[in-house]
Amino acid sequence: MRVQFELNGHLIEADPAPGSTLMEYLRHEELHSVKHGCDHGECGACTVLVDNRSMNACLILMHTVNGLKIETLESFSTHEELHPLQNDFLHEGAAQCGFCTPGMILSLEALDREGGEIEETNVRDALNGNLCRCTGYVKPVKAALTTLQKSSRSGGES
């Protein structure tokens, strides 16, 4: 079954194998921010944005992506300029091994795109699906609050 979708701003046409997942497709396309973690939607390592919502790519079958807009962390920055969340993660020392960082940043970007008040509680809720064994979440939460509270005050996306 042929599918057509937007991936990081580019229109894609693919003919995926039956039963293949979005995570498998993205890894095959060398989008390495999408990590292979648990294959059960429990760790958040494969988090992507689907129509601005954070979702686990390991749970999305390729035949269901027709017409959707999918974003990976690769679309967020260049080698010259980091996304504000990436920048604050770097300055706060919020990434340690880095395995969970792309998923965290995408989950936090989804929270920012929802709009509304940014408080520690909803930042922690947004990170709930992202398993991190290194940071204890203190520095990622602090970095997120720095970026997202700035963004919500200015009324724009990060």
Secondary structure, 3 states (H helix, E strand, C coil): CCEEEEECCEEEEECCCCCCEHHHHHHHCCCCCCCCCCCCCCCCCCEEEECCEEEEHHHCEHHHCCCCEEECHHHCCCCCCCCHHHHHHHHHCCCCCCCCHHHHHHHHHHHHHHCCCCCHHHHHHHCCCCCCCCCCCHHHHHHHHHHHHHHHHHCCCC
